[in-house]
Amino acid sequence: MAEEPLLVAVTALPGCAGGPATAAALGVAVARSGEEEPLGVILVDLDTEGRRRPTLVSSGSARALESRLAGAVPAVARGTLCAVSASEGHLADTLDLCRMAGAAAIVVHARAELWRELIDQGEAGAAVLRADAHASLPLTAMAAGDLIRAGLPTGVVTRSPGVVATRRALAGIEPGGDLGTRSARMAKRFLGAQAGQAMPVTLFLTLAAIVAGVLLAVVGAAATGAARFQTAADLAAVSAARSMRDDHHRLFLPATLPGGAPNPAHLSEAEYRSRATAAASEAAERNGAGVPALVTFPGASYAPTRVRVELSGSPAVDGEREGTDVSVKAVAEAYPASTATPGMTAGVATGGGYSGPLAMRQGEGMRPDVAQAFDAMAAAAGGDGHALLVNSAFRSDSEQAALFAANPDPRMVARPGTSLHRCGTELDLGPASAYGWLAANAQRFGFIQRYSWEAWHYGFTQGPAPCSDAGDRVGAGVSRNGDGAQAGGGLPSFVPARFREPLSRAASRWNVPGNVLAAQLLAESNFNPLAVSPVGASGIAQFMPATAASYGLSDPFDPDAAIDAQAHLMSDLIEQFGDVSLALAAYNAGPAPVLACSCVPPYPETRAYVSRILGLMGGVGAIAPPALEVRLVG
């Protein structure tokens, strides 16, 4: 570490919330990068009203900084951070005192004007923007382009921190989730750049399509009118894809609430496309296109995730039309993101108290029966207008130890080796607007709120005991609790008792939501093991002979074997297409027509099949594996 501390300037663009939490999360990540003890990090916040209170427990390095700054500036130890409040007129003096205190790094959160001054005066060694990628995309591109030209390592955080992450970050604790992961990556790169171990300019963009080439095209003085035209199309396509990414789950929420009132969270397909089109048009206009954007959705899927933007006309340079008509296009898509998580190898939990298979939900792993129960609870919540989020699930002992070391307060973080998160049965859920619903309804699905002061933490109690031998065997077969009730109560009530155990077992083995398989069987055969279709499909899962043979199903009339083969096939299709609705379409019509259009093919039977199953499931948004990210593809 160099003698001069790293100074990172953080700001939030107008209208973007979460700037202080973003700065605090980065400070925590820098502090935790110390090999043995947390590094000394000072968080300077110019937007804080009054002095923050100290936390009950804090690191030795944070307390040491607090002691050195005592009497000079308002400073308190909060977890792994030393939080300092400063006024605008005394910022320079405050920073000098922080440097003399021996901090390894100083993270400054300031409004955009003061943040810009820190950059222009050469004070900052790295910069971070908190920006909403959809609403602020053009401004983000321009600002990041300036930082590139200034030679600064740069980070862009495009998601607002949730309530739990904000609370933890401001307390000097690792926030977890997306914010914690991205903060750790930024901290590693910033420190590497300071030590001369990384390239001096690195962009950390959640919106992967905003790459350096696009940013340079936006701000490049030598860019031609045609190049700017192309840039406008690129940014318009990315904005539309981001709109689809954010809205995709709303397509599958019920149109009405249980009482019959319209569900404000539901979007029709027309509304979904209209919102994406409006986002593209706004981005094109803000980036100087000067002509209407033609927005189309290749494939004509019921729930499109790919968008094409075309601009045709005479581009303008310095306000003057070039006179030559050009036509440009850009294609962007929302695509399945990686669900890799520390402590998970090949779908099996390692390094904790649970060593069985992990079922993935929204990028987080959990015991398979917990996942099935969560599916049912998420569907019920969706019916009441709440889209549940999984902020954290299985955590290995090493992850828990690091979390506890950052803030060794047993009331906030369980001691290493005692956390039930290590058992794959605990879920940290959101958003905050769903806390009331969870408190009133979670117990119906086998979940209880573990601690009165953690409105987000729910543990599963209907299956085998956490961290038990029986719990490790859940994925290999259905376990039973003391009263004989089956674990994995996430199956719909319409599933006959005879088929509940085979369905649960197959869902756990192949990591496919049990309600998807159950709805398929109802639609395929109405749970009739002897069903035969006019085209030759046989059995409870209606396998054609060639497909049955390819999955080792010798007798399609054997319901247990057919259900296992059905789950295996659906697992493969979900992995191939990354979308439950497309996987269902491929199950019904075959993969070829789905691959040809990247959509639910326009066959009345197939579209009716997919629509019926999605309706039986009560919505796919909360369980569609994996989550979606955005990229520019052409």
C-alpha positions as CSV (number, residue, x, y, z in Angstrom):
1,M,0.0,0.0,0.0
2,A,1.4,3.4,-0.9
3,E,2.0,6.0,1.8
4,E,-0.5,8.4,0.2
5,P,-4.0,7.0,0.9
6,L,-6.2,6.1,-2.0
7,L,-9.0,8.7,-2.3
8,V,-12.2,7.6,-4.0
9,A,-14.8,10.2,-4.9
10,V,-18.4,9.0,-5.0
11,T,-21.5,10.8,-6.2
12,A,-25.1,10.1,-7.3
13,L,-26.5,11.6,-10.4
14,P,-29.6,13.8,-10.0
15,G,-32.6,11.7,-9.1
16,C,-30.6,8.6,-8.1
17,A,-30.9,7.4,-4.6
18,G,-28.3,5.3,-2.7
19,G,-25.2,7.5,-3.0
20,P,-24.2,7.3,0.7
21,A,-24.7,3.5,0.9
22,T,-22.7,3.1,-2.3
23,A,-19.8,5.0,-0.8
24,A,-20.1,3.1,2.5
25,A,-20.2,-0.3,0.7
26,L,-17.1,0.5,-1.2
27,G,-15.3,1.7,2.0
28,V,-16.2,-1.6,3.7
29,A,-14.9,-3.6,0.7
30,V,-11.6,-1.7,0.8
31,A,-11.3,-2.3,4.6
32,R,-12.0,-6.0,4.2
33,S,-9.3,-6.4,1.6
34,G,-6.7,-6.4,4.4
35,E,-5.0,-9.8,4.6
36,E,-5.2,-10.1,8.4
37,E,-6.8,-7.0,10.0
38,P,-9.3,-4.7,8.3
39,L,-7.5,-1.7,6.6
40,G,-8.1,1.7,8.1
41,V,-10.7,3.4,5.9
42,I,-12.3,6.8,6.5
43,L,-15.8,7.6,5.0
44,V,-16.3,11.3,4.5
45,D,-19.9,12.3,3.8
46,L,-20.7,15.9,3.0
47,D,-24.4,15.2,2.8
48,T,-24.8,13.8,6.3
49,E,-27.0,15.9,8.6
50,G,-25.4,15.8,12.0
51,R,-23.0,13.3,13.3
52,R,-23.6,9.5,12.9
53,R,-23.7,7.4,16.0
54,P,-21.0,4.8,16.7
55,T,-21.9,1.1,16.3
56,L,-21.7,-1.2,19.3
57,V,-18.8,-3.1,17.9
58,S,-16.1,-1.8,15.5
59,S,-12.7,-2.9,14.1
60,G,-9.5,-1.9,15.8
61,S,-8.4,0.1,12.7
62,A,-11.6,2.1,12.8
63,R,-11.3,2.8,16.5
64,A,-7.6,3.9,16.0
65,L,-8.6,6.4,13.3
66,E,-11.4,7.7,15.5
67,S,-8.9,8.3,18.3
68,R,-6.5,10.1,16.1
69,L,-9.2,12.4,14.7
70,A,-10.8,13.0,18.1
71,G,-11.3,16.7,18.7
72,A,-10.3,17.7,15.2
73,V,-13.3,16.6,13.2
74,P,-16.6,14.8,14.1
75,A,-15.5,11.1,13.7
76,V,-17.0,7.9,15.0
77,A,-16.1,4.2,14.5
78,R,-18.9,2.3,12.7
79,G,-18.1,-1.3,12.0
80,T,-15.0,-1.4,9.7
81,L,-15.2,2.3,8.9
82,C,-14.4,5.6,10.6
83,A,-17.2,7.9,9.6
84,V,-16.4,11.6,9.4
85,S,-18.9,14.4,8.8
86,A,-17.6,17.5,6.9
87,S,-18.9,20.8,5.7
88,E,-18.3,22.1,2.1
89,G,-16.1,25.0,3.3
90,H,-13.8,22.7,5.3
91,L,-13.5,19.8,2.9
92,A,-9.8,20.4,2.0
93,D,-8.9,20.8,5.7
94,T,-10.8,17.6,6.6
95,L,-9.1,15.6,3.9
96,D,-5.7,16.8,5.1
97,L,-6.5,15.7,8.6
98,C,-7.7,12.3,7.3
99,R,-4.4,11.8,5.4
100,M,-2.4,12.7,8.5
101,A,-4.4,10.2,10.6
102,G,-2.8,7.4,8.6
103,A,-5.8,6.0,6.7
104,A,-5.2,3.5,4.0
105,A,-8.1,4.9,2.0
106,I,-10.5,7.8,2.1
107,V,-13.9,7.5,0.5
108,V,-15.7,10.8,-0.1
109,H,-19.4,11.0,-0.9
110,A,-20.4,14.5,-2.2
111,R,-23.0,16.0,-4.5
112,A,-22.1,16.2,-8.1
113,E,-20.5,19.7,-8.1
114,L,-18.1,19.0,-5.3
115,W,-17.4,15.6,-6.7
116,R,-16.4,17.2,-10.0
117,E,-14.1,19.6,-8.1
118,L,-12.3,16.6,-6.5
119,I,-11.7,15.1,-9.9
120,D,-10.6,18.3,-11.6
121,Q,-8.2,19.3,-8.8
122,G,-6.5,15.9,-9.0
123,E,-7.5,14.9,-5.5
124,A,-9.2,11.6,-6.5
125,G,-7.4,8.4,-7.3
126,A,-10.6,6.7,-8.4
127,A,-14.2,7.7,-9.0
128,V,-17.6,6.1,-8.6
129,L,-21.0,7.1,-10.1
130,R,-24.3,6.0,-8.7
131,A,-26.6,6.2,-11.8
132,D,-29.8,4.6,-12.9
133,A,-28.8,3.1,-16.2
134,H,-32.3,3.5,-17.8
135,A,-33.2,7.0,-16.7
136,S,-29.7,8.5,-16.7
137,L,-28.0,6.5,-19.5
138,P,-26.9,9.4,-21.7
139,L,-25.6,11.4,-18.7
140,T,-23.8,8.4,-17.4
141,A,-22.1,7.8,-20.7
142,M,-20.9,11.4,-20.9
143,A,-19.7,11.5,-17.3
144,A,-17.9,8.1,-17.6
145,G,-16.3,9.3,-20.8
146,D,-14.9,12.3,-19.0
147,L,-13.4,10.1,-16.3
148,I,-11.8,7.9,-19.0
149,R,-10.1,10.9,-20.5
150,A,-8.9,11.9,-17.0
151,G,-7.3,8.5,-16.6
152,L,-9.2,7.5,-13.5
153,P,-10.2,4.0,-12.5
154,T,-14.0,4.3,-12.6
155,G,-17.0,2.5,-11.2
156,V,-20.7,2.8,-12.2
157,V,-23.3,1.3,-9.9
158,T,-26.7,1.2,-11.7
159,R,-28.9,-0.4,-9.1
160,S,-30.2,1.4,-6.0
161,P,-29.2,-0.4,-2.8
162,G,-32.0,-2.1,-1.0
163,V,-33.1,-1.2,2.5
164,V,-31.1,-4.1,4.1
165,A,-27.9,-3.4,2.1
166,T,-28.1,0.3,2.9
167,R,-28.5,-0.3,6.6
168,R,-25.6,-2.7,6.7
169,A,-23.3,-0.6,4.6
170,L,-23.9,2.6,6.6
171,A,-23.2,0.5,9.8
172,G,-19.8,-0.5,8.3
173,I,-20.9,-4.1,7.6
174,E,-20.5,-5.9,4.3
175,P,-23.9,-5.3,2.7
176,G,-24.1,-8.6,0.8
177,G,-26.0,-9.2,-2.5
178,D,-25.2,-7.4,-5.7
179,L,-23.9,-4.3,-4.0
180,G,-21.4,-6.2,-1.9
181,T,-20.1,-8.3,-4.8
182,R,-19.6,-5.3,-7.1
183,S,-18.1,-3.2,-4.3
184,A,-15.5,-6.0,-3.6
185,R,-14.6,-6.0,-7.3
186,M,-14.2,-2.3,-7.5
187,A,-12.1,-2.2,-4.3
188,K,-9.7,-4.9,-5.7
189,R,-9.3,-3.0,-9.0
190,F,-8.9,0.4,-7.4
191,L,-6.2,-0.9,-5.0
192,G,-4.5,-2.8,-7.8
193,A,-4.4,0.3,-9.9
194,Q,-3.0,2.3,-7.1
195,A,-0.2,-0.3,-6.7
196,G,0.5,-0.3,-10.4
197,Q,-1.0,-3.8,-10.8
198,A,-3.9,-2.9,-13.0
199,M,-4.7,-0.8,-16.0
200,P,-5.3,2.8,-15.1
201,V,-8.8,2.9,-16.5
202,T,-11.3,0.2,-15.7
203,L,-15.0,0.5,-16.0
204,F,-17.3,-1.5,-13.7
205,L,-20.7,-1.4,-15.4
206,T,-23.7,-3.5,-14.3
207,L,-25.1,-2.5,-17.7
208,A,-22.6,-4.5,-19.8
209,A,-23.5,-2.8,-23.0
210,I,-22.0,0.6,-22.0
211,V,-18.5,-0.4,-23.0
212,A,-15.6,1.9,-23.5
213,G,-16.1,2.1,-27.3
214,V,-19.6,3.4,-26.9
215,L,-18.6,5.9,-24.2
216,L,-15.7,7.2,-26.3
217,A,-18.0,7.5,-29.3
218,V,-20.4,9.7,-27.2
219,V,-17.7,12.2,-26.1
220,G,-15.1,11.9,-28.9
221,A,-14.6,15.2,-30.5
222,A,-13.7,13.7,-33.8
223,A,-16.8,11.5,-34.0
224,T,-18.7,11.9,-37.3
225,G,-22.4,12.6,-37.5
226,A,-22.9,9.0,-38.7
227,A,-20.9,7.7,-35.7
228,R,-23.1,9.7,-33.3
229,F,-26.1,8.4,-35.1
230,Q,-24.9,4.8,-34.4
231,T,-24.2,5.7,-30.8
232,A,-27.7,7.1,-30.4
233,A,-29.1,3.8,-31.7
234,D,-26.8,1.8,-29.4
235,L,-27.9,3.7,-26.4
236,A,-31.5,3.6,-27.4
237,A,-31.4,-0.2,-27.8
238,V,-29.7,-0.7,-24.4
239,S,-32.3,1.6,-22.7
240,A,-35.1,-0.5,-24.2
241,A,-33.5,-3.8,-23.1
242,R,-33.0,-2.4,-19.6
243,S,-36.7,-1.5,-19.5
244,M,-37.6,-5.1,-20.5
245,R,-35.2,-6.5,-18.0
246,D,-36.8,-4.5,-15.2
247,D,-40.4,-5.2,-16.3
248,H,-40.1,-8.8,-17.4
249,H,-41.4,-10.4,-14.2
250,R,-44.5,-8.1,-14.2
251,L,-45.9,-9.8,-17.3
252,F,-46.5,-12.9,-15.3
253,L,-48.1,-11.4,-12.2
254,P,-51.9,-11.9,-12.0
255,A,-53.9,-9.1,-13.7
256,T,-56.3,-8.8,-10.7
257,L,-55.8,-9.0,-6.9
258,P,-57.7,-11.6,-4.9
259,G,-60.5,-9.2,-4.3
260,G,-61.0,-8.5,-7.9
261,A,-59.3,-5.1,-8.1
262,P,-56.7,-4.5,-10.8
263,N,-53.2,-5.5,-9.9
264,P,-51.1,-2.3,-10.3
265,A,-47.9,-4.4,-10.6
266,H,-49.2,-6.4,-13.6
267,L,-48.2,-5.3,-17.1
268,S,-50.0,-6.4,-20.3
269,E,-47.8,-7.4,-23.3
270,A,-48.8,-4.1,-25.0
271,E,-47.8,-2.1,-22.0
272,Y,-44.5,-4.0,-21.7
273,R,-43.6,-3.2,-25.3
274,S,-44.8,0.4,-25.0
275,R,-42.6,1.1,-22.0
276,A,-39.5,-0.4,-23.8
277,T,-40.3,1.7,-26.9
278,A,-40.7,4.9,-24.9
279,A,-37.3,4.2,-23.2
280,A,-35.6,3.8,-26.6
281,S,-37.2,6.9,-28.1
282,E,-36.2,9.0,-25.1
283,A,-32.6,7.8,-25.2
284,A,-32.3,8.4,-28.9
285,E,-33.7,11.9,-28.5
286,R,-31.4,12.8,-25.6
287,N,-28.4,11.6,-27.7
288,G,-29.2,13.9,-30.6
289,A,-30.7,11.4,-33.1
290,G,-33.1,14.1,-34.3
291,V,-35.2,11.5,-36.1
292,P,-37.9,9.0,-34.8
293,A,-36.6,5.7,-33.6
294,L,-38.1,2.6,-35.2
295,V,-38.4,0.0,-32.4
296,T,-39.2,-3.6,-33.1
297,F,-39.0,-6.9,-31.1
298,P,-37.4,-9.7,-33.2
299,G,-39.1,-13.1,-32.7
300,A,-42.5,-11.8,-31.7
301,S,-42.3,-13.7,-28.4
302,Y,-45.1,-13.3,-25.8
303,A,-42.4,-11.9,-23.5
304,P,-39.7,-10.5,-25.8
305,T,-36.3,-10.0,-24.4
306,R,-34.6,-8.7,-27.6
307,V,-35.1,-5.3,-29.2
308,R,-34.0,-3.7,-32.4
309,V,-33.7,0.1,-32.9
310,E,-33.3,1.6,-36.3
311,L,-32.5,5.3,-37.1
312,S,-32.8,6.6,-40.7
313,G,-32.2,10.1,-41.9
314,S,-29.6,12.8,-42.1
315,P,-27.5,13.1,-39.0
316,A,-26.5,16.4,-37.6
317,V,-23.0,17.7,-36.8
318,D,-22.9,20.9,-34.6
319,G,-26.5,21.5,-35.3
320,E,-26.2,21.3,-39.0
321,R,-27.6,18.4,-41.1
322,E,-24.9,16.6,-43.2
323,G,-27.3,16.2,-46.1
324,T,-26.5,12.5,-46.6
325,D,-29.1,10.0,-45.4
326,V,-27.8,7.1,-43.4
327,S,-29.5,4.2,-41.8
328,V,-28.1,2.5,-38.7
329,K,-29.5,-0.2,-36.4
330,A,-28.6,-1.7,-33.0
331,V,-29.8,-4.8,-31.2
332,A,-29.8,-5.4,-27.5
333,E,-31.2,-8.1,-25.2
334,A,-31.9,-9.0,-21.7
335,Y,-30.1,-12.3,-21.2
336,P,-29.7,-14.9,-18.4
337,A,-26.9,-13.8,-16.0
338,S,-24.5,-16.1,-14.3
339,T,-25.6,-17.6,-11.1
340,A,-22.2,-18.6,-9.8
341,T,-22.0,-18.0,-6.0
342,P,-19.1,-18.5,-3.6
343,G,-19.3,-21.7,-1.6
344,M,-21.2,-23.6,-4.4
345,T,-19.6,-26.1,-6.7
346,A,-21.5,-27.9,-9.4
347,G,-24.8,-27.2,-7.7
348,V,-23.6,-28.7,-4.4
349,A,-23.1,-26.8,-1.2
350,T,-19.6,-26.9,0.3
351,G,-17.9,-25.3,3.3
352,G,-20.9,-25.1,5.5
353,G,-23.2,-27.2,7.6
354,Y,-25.2,-28.4,4.6
355,S,-23.5,-30.6,1.9
356,G,-26.5,-31.5,-0.3
357,P,-27.5,-30.1,-3.7
358,L,-28.4,-26.4,-4.1
359,A,-31.5,-25.2,-5.9
360,M,-30.9,-21.7,-7.4
361,R,-33.4,-18.9,-7.0
362,Q,-32.5,-15.5,-8.3
363,G,-28.8,-16.3,-8.2
364,E,-28.9,-17.6,-4.6
365,G,-28.6,-21.2,-3.5
366,M,-30.8,-23.0,-1.0
367,R,-31.9,-26.5,0.0
368,P,-34.2,-28.0,-2.6
369,D,-37.3,-28.3,-0.3
370,V,-36.8,-24.7,0.8
371,A,-36.7,-23.6,-2.8
372,Q,-40.0,-25.4,-3.5
373,A,-41.7,-23.7,-0.5
374,F,-40.3,-20.4,-1.6
375,D,-41.7,-20.9,-5.1
376,A,-45.2,-21.4,-3.6
377,M,-44.8,-18.4,-1.3
378,A,-43.5,-16.2,-4.2
379,A,-46.5,-17.1,-6.4
380,A,-48.9,-16.3,-3.6
381,A,-47.1,-13.0,-2.9
382,G,-47.3,-12.2,-6.6
383,G,-51.0,-12.7,-6.5
384,D,-51.2,-10.1,-3.8
385,G,-49.0,-7.6,-5.8
386,H,-45.6,-8.3,-4.2
387,A,-42.6,-9.6,-6.2
388,L,-40.4,-11.3,-3.6
389,L,-36.6,-10.9,-3.8
390,V,-34.0,-13.2,-2.4
391,N,-31.1,-11.1,-1.1
392,S,-29.2,-13.9,0.5
393,A,-29.5,-17.6,1.2
394,F,-26.8,-20.3,1.7
395,R,-23.5,-18.9,3.1
396,S,-20.4,-21.0,3.7
397,D,-18.5,-20.8,7.0
398,S,-15.7,-18.8,5.4
399,E,-18.2,-16.2,4.1
400,Q,-19.9,-16.0,7.5
401,A,-16.5,-15.7,9.2
402,A,-15.6,-12.8,7.0
403,L,-19.0,-11.2,7.7
404,F,-18.5,-11.6,11.4
405,A,-15.0,-10.3,11.3
406,A,-16.2,-7.1,9.6
407,N,-18.7,-6.5,12.5
408,P,-18.4,-9.0,15.4
409,D,-21.8,-8.1,16.9
410,P,-23.8,-11.4,17.5
411,R,-27.1,-9.5,17.4
412,M,-26.4,-8.4,13.8
413,V,-24.2,-11.2,12.5
414,A,-24.1,-14.8,13.8
415,R,-20.8,-16.2,15.0
416,P,-19.0,-18.4,12.6
417,G,-20.2,-22.0,12.7
418,T,-23.6,-21.0,14.3
419,S,-25.4,-19.2,11.5
420,L,-28.3,-21.2,10.1
421,H,-27.5,-19.7,6.6
422,R,-24.8,-22.4,6.5
423,C,-27.7,-24.9,6.5
424,G,-29.3,-23.7,3.3
425,T,-32.6,-23.1,5.1
426,E,-32.5,-19.4,5.8
427,L,-33.5,-16.6,3.4
428,D,-33.0,-12.9,3.6
429,L,-36.0,-11.5,1.6
430,G,-37.1,-8.2,0.3
431,P,-38.2,-5.7,-0.8
432,A,-39.1,-3.7,2.3
433,S,-42.6,-3.2,1.0
434,A,-43.2,-6.9,1.3
435,Y,-42.2,-7.2,5.0
436,G,-45.8,-6.8,6.2
437,W,-47.1,-9.5,3.7
438,L,-44.3,-11.8,4.9
439,A,-45.1,-11.3,8.5
440,A,-48.7,-12.2,7.9
441,N,-48.3,-15.1,5.4
442,A,-44.9,-16.7,5.5
443,Q,-45.8,-19.2,8.2
444,R,-48.4,-20.8,5.8
445,F,-45.5,-21.9,3.6
446,G,-43.3,-23.2,6.4
447,F,-41.2,-20.1,7.1
448,I,-40.9,-18.2,10.3
449,Q,-39.3,-14.8,11.1
450,R,-36.2,-15.8,13.0
451,Y,-35.5,-12.5,14.9
452,S,-37.9,-9.7,15.7
453,W,-35.3,-7.1,14.7
454,E,-34.7,-8.6,11.3
455,A,-37.9,-8.2,9.2
456,W,-36.2,-9.8,6.2
457,H,-34.8,-13.0,7.8
458,Y,-37.0,-16.1,7.4
459,G,-36.1,-19.7,8.2
460,F,-37.8,-22.8,6.8
461,T,-39.1,-25.1,9.5
462,Q,-41.3,-27.8,7.8
463,G,-38.6,-30.0,6.4
464,P,-35.7,-31.8,8.1
465,A,-33.8,-29.9,10.8
466,P,-31.2,-27.5,9.6
467,C,-27.7,-28.9,9.2
468,S,-28.9,-32.5,9.7
469,D,-28.1,-35.8,7.9
470,A,-31.8,-35.9,6.8
471,G,-31.4,-32.4,5.4
472,D,-28.4,-33.4,3.4
473,R,-30.5,-36.2,1.8
474,V,-33.4,-33.9,0.7
475,G,-32.0,-33.8,-2.9
476,A,-31.8,-37.6,-3.1
477,G,-35.3,-38.2,-2.0
478,V,-38.2,-36.7,-0.1
479,S,-37.7,-36.4,3.6
480,R,-40.5,-36.3,6.1
481,N,-40.8,-34.3,9.3
482,G,-41.9,-35.5,12.6
483,D,-45.7,-35.4,11.9
484,G,-45.3,-37.3,8.6
485,A,-45.9,-34.3,6.4
486,Q,-43.8,-34.2,3.3
487,A,-41.0,-31.7,3.0
488,G,-41.0,-29.3,0.1
489,G,-44.5,-28.1,0.5
490,G,-44.2,-25.9,-2.6
491,L,-46.4,-28.2,-4.8
492,P,-49.8,-26.9,-5.8
493,S,-52.8,-28.3,-4.1
494,F,-54.1,-29.8,-7.3
495,V,-51.3,-32.4,-7.3
496,P,-52.8,-35.9,-6.4
497,A,-51.2,-37.4,-3.2
498,R,-49.9,-40.3,-5.3
499,F,-47.6,-38.1,-7.3
500,R,-46.4,-35.6,-4.8
501,E,-43.4,-37.6,-3.7
502,P,-42.2,-38.4,-7.2
503,L,-42.6,-34.7,-8.2
504,S,-40.7,-33.4,-5.2
505,R,-37.9,-35.9,-5.7
506,A,-37.6,-35.1,-9.4
507,A,-37.7,-31.4,-8.8
508,S,-35.0,-31.6,-6.2
509,R,-32.8,-33.9,-8.3
510,W,-32.9,-31.8,-11.5
511,N,-33.3,-28.4,-9.8
512,V,-36.5,-27.5,-11.6
513,P,-39.4,-25.7,-9.7
514,G,-41.9,-28.3,-8.6
515,N,-44.9,-26.1,-9.6
516,V,-43.6,-25.9,-13.2
517,L,-43.6,-29.7,-13.4
518,A,-47.0,-30.1,-11.7
519,A,-48.6,-27.6,-14.0
520,Q,-47.2,-29.4,-17.0
521,L,-48.6,-32.8,-15.9
522,L,-52.0,-31.2,-15.4
523,A,-51.9,-29.7,-18.8
524,E,-50.4,-32.7,-20.5
525,S,-52.5,-35.6,-19.1
526,N,-54.5,-34.4,-16.1
527,F,-52.2,-36.8,-14.1
528,N,-53.3,-39.8,-16.1
529,P,-50.4,-42.3,-16.3
530,L,-52.1,-44.2,-19.2
531,A,-52.9,-41.2,-21.4
532,V,-52.2,-41.6,-25.1
533,S,-52.5,-38.7,-27.6
534,P,-53.6,-38.9,-31.3
535,V,-50.1,-38.1,-32.4
536,G,-48.5,-40.9,-30.3
537,A,-47.4,-39.1,-27.1
538,S,-47.8,-41.5,-24.1
539,G,-48.0,-41.5,-20.4
540,I,-48.4,-38.9,-17.6
541,A,-45.8,-36.6,-19.2
542,Q,-46.8,-37.3,-22.8
543,F,-43.4,-38.4,-24.2
544,M,-43.0,-39.0,-27.9
545,P,-41.1,-42.3,-28.5
546,A,-37.9,-40.7,-29.8
547,T,-37.7,-38.2,-26.9
548,A,-38.4,-40.9,-24.3
549,A,-35.6,-43.1,-25.8
550,S,-33.1,-40.1,-25.7
551,Y,-33.8,-39.7,-22.0
552,G,-33.6,-43.4,-21.1
553,L,-37.3,-43.7,-20.5
554,S,-38.1,-47.3,-21.5
555,D,-41.7,-47.3,-20.2
556,P,-43.5,-43.9,-20.6
557,F,-46.5,-45.4,-18.7
558,D,-44.4,-45.8,-15.5
559,P,-45.3,-42.4,-13.9
560,D,-42.4,-42.2,-11.5
561,A,-39.8,-42.8,-14.3
562,A,-41.7,-40.5,-16.6
563,I,-41.8,-37.6,-14.1
564,D,-38.1,-38.0,-13.5
565,A,-37.5,-37.9,-17.3
566,Q,-39.8,-34.9,-17.6
567,A,-37.8,-33.0,-14.9
568,H,-34.5,-33.9,-16.7
569,L,-35.8,-32.7,-20.0
570,M,-37.1,-29.4,-18.5
571,S,-33.8,-28.9,-16.7
572,D,-32.0,-29.2,-20.1
573,L,-34.4,-26.9,-21.8
574,I,-34.3,-24.2,-19.1
575,E,-30.5,-24.3,-19.3
576,Q,-30.6,-24.1,-23.1
577,F,-33.1,-21.2,-23.4
578,G,-32.6,-19.4,-20.1
579,D,-36.4,-18.7,-19.8
580,V,-39.2,-20.9,-18.4
581,S,-41.7,-19.8,-21.1
582,L,-39.4,-20.7,-23.9
583,A,-38.5,-24.0,-22.2
584,L,-42.2,-24.9,-22.0
585,A,-42.7,-24.0,-25.6
586,A,-39.8,-26.3,-26.6
587,Y,-41.3,-29.1,-24.5
588,N,-44.5,-28.8,-26.4
589,A,-43.3,-27.9,-30.0
590,G,-39.7,-29.1,-29.9
591,P,-36.6,-27.0,-29.6
592,A,-36.2,-26.2,-33.3
593,P,-39.0,-23.7,-33.8
594,V,-38.1,-22.0,-30.6
595,L,-34.5,-21.7,-31.7
596,A,-35.6,-20.4,-35.1
597,C,-37.3,-17.3,-33.7
598,S,-36.1,-17.1,-30.0
599,C,-39.7,-16.9,-29.1
600,V,-42.8,-18.9,-28.3
601,P,-43.7,-20.1,-31.8
602,P,-46.9,-18.8,-33.3
603,Y,-48.7,-22.2,-33.1
604,P,-52.1,-21.8,-31.4
605,E,-51.6,-25.1,-29.5
606,T,-48.2,-24.1,-28.2
607,R,-49.2,-20.6,-27.1
608,A,-52.3,-21.9,-25.4
609,Y,-50.1,-24.6,-23.6
610,V,-47.6,-22.0,-22.4
611,S,-50.3,-19.6,-21.3
612,R,-52.2,-22.2,-19.4
613,I,-49.1,-23.5,-17.5
614,L,-48.0,-19.9,-16.6
615,G,-51.5,-19.3,-15.3
616,L,-51.5,-22.5,-13.2
617,M,-48.1,-21.6,-11.8
618,G,-49.5,-18.2,-10.6
619,G,-46.6,-16.4,-12.4
620,V,-43.1,-17.3,-13.3
621,G,-41.4,-14.0,-12.5
622,A,-40.0,-14.9,-9.1
623,I,-38.7,-18.3,-10.1
624,A,-37.4,-17.9,-13.7
625,P,-33.8,-19.0,-13.5
626,P,-31.6,-17.1,-13.9
627,A,-31.9,-13.4,-13.4
628,L,-31.6,-11.1,-16.5
629,E,-28.8,-8.8,-17.4
630,V,-28.5,-6.5,-20.5
631,R,-26.0,-6.5,-23.4
632,L,-25.6,-4.9,-26.8
633,V,-25.5,-7.7,-29.4
634,G,-25.5,-5.9,-32.8
